Amino acid sequence: MPSLEDELFPSTPGKFKIDRNHTMNRQFHRCFASTSTMFLWALFLVALTASYLSFQSFVDSGSRYFTASWGGIQWEKQIRNSAQIRRSNGKSVLVTGAAGFVGTHVSLALKKRGDGVVGIDNFNNYYDPSLKKARKSLLNNHGIFIVEGDINDARLIARLFDIVAFTHVMHLAAQAGVRYAMENPHSYVHSNIAGLVTLLEACKSANPQPSVVWASSSSVYGLNEKVPFSESDRTDQPASLYAATKKAGEEITHTYNHIYGLSITGLRFFTVYGPWGRPDMAYFSFTRNILQGKPITVYRGKNRVDLARDFTYIDDIVKGCVGSLDTSGKSTGSGGKKRGPAPYRIFNLGNTSPVTVPTLVSILERHLKVKAKRNFVDMPGNGDVPFTHANISLAQRELGYKPTTDLATGLKKFVKWYLSYYGYNHGKAVN
Ligand SMILES: O=C(O)[C@H]1O[C@H](OP(=O)(O)OP(=O)(O)OC[C@H]2O[C@@H](n3ccc(=O)[nH]c3=O)[C@H](O)[C@@H]2O)[C@H](O)[C@@H](O)[C@@H]1O
């Protein structure tokens, strides 16, 4: 039988060979062996502590990356209150990108009719975060709580699903903007691909699984020339990385529908505009420049053809989003496993009457009562497409979607909001 010493210090030629016949030697070795055992244990404990500490710092630095300031009893209470349903057969909806343009309007519409709404937004500085904070205040005033966090933070998303059994997710968080993708390509991958997958992972694991409605984009039609654009038209020729990530989103959501039974509705928004809009978009930046007496750059296509967009007013988009939530059908999975086929739908949400960019400028001039200084420039090869035009018959049939606001009417409402929000009085900012 090997002794304990033998097991701890196997008889190998050299250093630790034990002479069993020599008592002193034996005592020395016993003493040495127990010291060494202690030494080994100490080493083991040090290693264990070191790996625990480095794991903690990894977790902490992860949290710092997501600037997580969430958690706690008060925080959970605010989420539960915000998610409270106040009508029969109401929904509890997690709205991602809730402090964004479309997110704010959809959250308000849902809350006003009695649905529970919890928002999440990372308040990044792609455009003026103070506008996002102002939207947040607006939502807070209506009893909507916005969690400050990133959809890439899997722990946070999982926690939200622990606190609330969301029936629906309205996923609007994204890196938007067609031309900015050349400046910061990775932000598109971070939000529109990685963030989407993190969110879908949480949705797939949630019990019950929510139904997911999310924002795709008219830009997926890319170089498609068949007009108007129908959902069945080809979308494999994106003209920008932004469009490519949105198209990838359509494929990614399809796999989650196919494998896990998530109910998915993708909405291809066509150049959405209106009050509380996005400062990076043309109608918004043109307004700012016109009021400040600065020139605006108007792009022109090949052979000096005017560019055109199927500009769609925010209230019409909201109706399309709410209609999608109401008709989404249930997810079928549970415990991360599919239990049957679930709906997978894609809809165009456009105005179905394109307007050229110079006409947009003329309408703004009329509403602002200020003449624009136009600089016509050939459209740079930066991801833009010459025109968009939605065929909306599918959304009309399935969602009852029927846009009612033309560009002149919608821009009038936008200009009214803009002048009031930025404190303009007779064409001059007062603050
Ligand atoms: O429909 C969509 O899918 C997309 O609509 C917009 O993208 P875009 O149509 O390019 O909207 P704007 O950036 O407002 O541009 C509108 C038109 O004005 C033109 N433009 C833009 C900026 C400028 O300085 N000058 C100018 O002539 C553009 O070329 C374009 O024809 C949004 O920015 C995207 O996030 C959205 O996904």
The ligand as a Gaussian input file, in Angstrom:
#p B3LYP/6-31G(d) Opt

LIG

0 1
 O      -36.375000      54.566000     -45.516000
 C      -35.398000      54.126000     -44.970000
 O      -35.233000      52.933000     -44.910000
 C      -34.356000      55.022000     -44.397000
 O      -34.815000      56.357000     -44.466000
 C      -33.862000      57.307000     -44.113000
 O      -32.819000      57.310000     -45.075000
 P      -32.957000      58.322000     -46.286000
 O      -34.128000      58.005000     -47.125000
 O      -31.628000      58.349000     -46.939000
 O      -33.302000      59.696000     -45.540000
 P      -32.534000      61.078000     -45.453000
 O      -31.177000      60.909000     -44.920000
 O      -33.419000      62.013000     -44.756000
 O      -32.403000      61.501000     -46.989000
 C      -33.540000      61.799000     -47.758000
 C      -33.142000      62.245000     -49.135000
 O      -32.441000      63.489000     -49.032000
 C      -31.196000      63.399000     -49.690000
 N      -30.232000      64.253000     -48.987000
 C      -29.816000      63.945000     -47.745000
 C      -28.946000      64.749000     -47.067000
 C      -28.459000      65.886000     -47.687000
 O      -27.641000      66.667000     -47.127000
 N      -28.874000      66.183000     -48.940000
 C      -29.768000      65.399000     -49.605000
 O      -30.118000      65.700000     -50.742000
 C      -30.831000      61.941000     -49.695000
 O      -29.964000      61.667000     -50.767000
 C      -32.183000      61.296000     -49.839000
 O      -32.531000      61.216000     -51.175000
 C      -33.286000      57.026000     -42.725000
 O      -32.202000      57.881000     -42.442000
 C      -32.880000      55.590000     -42.544000
 O      -32.508000      55.364000     -41.208000
 C      -34.046000      54.748000     -42.950000
 O      -33.863000      53.420000     -42.724000

